[in-house]
Amino acid sequence: MPRPLIVGGAYFCDHETSPSISSFMMGNMGERAVAWFASAIFLLISSSVVCVGQTPAQAIALEQQERLPEAAQAWRSFIRNHPGDAGAYASLGVILSKEQKYQEAATAYQKAIALNPKLPGMQLNLGLAKFKQGNFQAAIIPLRAALAADPQSLQASTLLGLSYYGAKHFAEAIKYLNVAAKADPVNAELHQVLAQSCLLAKEYSCALDEFKQILQQNPGSPAAHMLSGEALDGLGRTPEAIEEFETAVKISPQEPNVHFGLGYLYWKSQKYDEAKREFELQLAIEPNDPLALTYLGDIEMQRSNPEQAIVLLKQAVGVRKDIRLAYVDLGAAFTQQKRYEDAIAALERAVQLEPAHSDAHYRLGRVYQAMGEEVRSKKEFAKVRELHQKAESLASKMPVAPPPPHY
């Protein structure tokens, strides 16, 4: 029978081998459970003498041999006999995370925390498991707890910032990503997420500073030129924004959304010929792009061609039903054709999508006026006077990249 050793007040069998820290790590920024916790996780927490039943020792040995499904089963077997052992649930969570079974891992971590809220590293592990599932909102609470427990943890700060970004809380993301980016000045990917957070929080000067730094390290990055263009546009420097997008097109003509972005800036500058060319190039890369179709439809409306506009705009809303401009332009086109009921339906949908814009109310007022419904017409025109037209930046049109998955 193996001779038990006393380790930290608990019993440990001398034939067992303590796993290395690396066996409890995941990826570049894996689950950084401290080394002593990794080696004695089931001993220091459990009140039982583990040399009686060899399951934990076998589980660790199986993990070291990369036999992860069997290791997980060994921990489950131990848990059936020791349901109150927080450390066993924690160890099971680590194994499941290594198997990329993040939902099951999160359940195991939650059980460990419920049994022992002070168990080291569990809030961080739980937050990471939620993050790996893409459940960014749910990751925020445990990651905040992890950072509160260890305010100097760069991993917790980075993951929390990325989770806020993924959950589209961009102003909050900036606070934590700033810390991470300063600690890793050459990490272009991290600086790009910070820059995008600044951009989407409408902190354009912050975004521009970050993009300048990215371009210093990688002047040939089309994405950095595009995002710099978005920041410049947000600052009202649209001609400079166009130059950035033109540079991006020269570097990488097939870059996703580069032609749409340049087309939008031309459209905004009322350079409709150039805009049309770019939107058509976007459609050549991504057929049925709903935004490109919408703005091509709007250009046809600017050129008093409602029939062609309707074809393009119907195609756009067939792909996406949340593009306000498409419904506004459909309403205008139907009004020109005296298809008033169709016009009302389209314009009411535009109002439903964004009630604070005045143009749909104005066009509804014109439709009701044409139909002789003066009361409704006056009501819509009164609404127009209450509202002011919002200026829209390119950043509000471009897709938001997801957080990097490997943190």
Steps between C-alpha positions, in 0.01 A plus 500: 500500500648842413633712784293819547681831529353805672481795259352826622293321765358244254607147417682427175624162377873492421454319167291783356667751271408868519396636159688795356345843463498453123254213539253748641553765230282559196638672189696824505305643791360179651361429842778611729422294807793533740742209511427386853132499423562288191699238688286475813160622383312198621707469821499844657127545445373152581485372855541141382820291491551445128732203521199291600350536151745559219263691269661848529849359450379307198328810362819704521704220342249470217513875442878494484472227237258725302223243548254778572163320461618231742634763740165677496323172568735431792414836657129436448538164671672667795231772516224238526652388830608851609226739376613777734859514375547841333851415384380195311247710308773753427730228364218361288442849358865529398487165317176591323647834393799322352252290303337830388176397669461848638133484595557188711815656643308811604245283680781323688662832597166640618453195721851543643431868576168415663676253729796728572471864382862568603651226285798661322475563126144377453338831406769553237453146368123544489533833318736347246264206440212743437724708272603193301130423442452849357271581794668833562232658716502201737881511519502853641382423857754225580780694332418809706516279810834359385643848448369616837679205661822579312505860372843447341384208283569597140316189381183593687519860377552393138220244504266746670573765239447252216176379660368857525597546135326178396190605693511837319567704814774690325556782750552245778728293278734796454577520873637148518647468151704814560676324786563189292619692194747710701644181646541349152588787261594273207177296504335644190190284537434627852561861397260454210222381732568799725490731198171350385358545849599867492350533154168341594484699824541809278831588666652572163822664613579197714428273203718703266793494744478121521479456123800725448696276734384188313598654165846588632555131571324376186455771234371242252197404708184569296282448807690768693461747213129425483449545871705819494264618229202423720654700785576795271145492369371504857708813560340664195818463291332310217745597220786355707285194572458448126878512456542226762245277329652564159835389644336186641350420158842531337655267757223239496218541247329185630502608867157438655282814494774728368295590193184552702682731740652705220169505317322626809749785542458597133120480544520718809704751298234486222749349255238260370687372193798395710270362770308289250824353365613397848163352601497293182853378578377405846219296344749329271678376813191441712186456289179615669683719751193679643673827582662529158160431342338762724741775407484412132123531535540837666723618216226402254257707707738796486495457122117493490484136399246352745434184298863384514525619860208278604662194342823556693333598827264203501798275447674666797209461744456143380844429645479723809188652647664756730648755257312821566620686190370224273147543638519880484601484134237237423243731657619787282500287184152361567376855566628611159304212346192596707509162674408668824414195711832338410675828578335524844596140585864560405527831684333367814757221501776763476350686798476176694870430440622845605230731637739790562563569130287772347513411130254209517253718691536772239432259215202353685367854534533546124321171430208587727488845345477345153220274625311801641538385863588838652481396867750218454715717280522779761582246770799370302628849415473593869715198580759620248530830687567313825785300356835591355670295234793296627825496307610142437865397494653222296580313822129449561471317166803272513487154659652451845773237519462241780754488784811288433406141599839385625535707819 
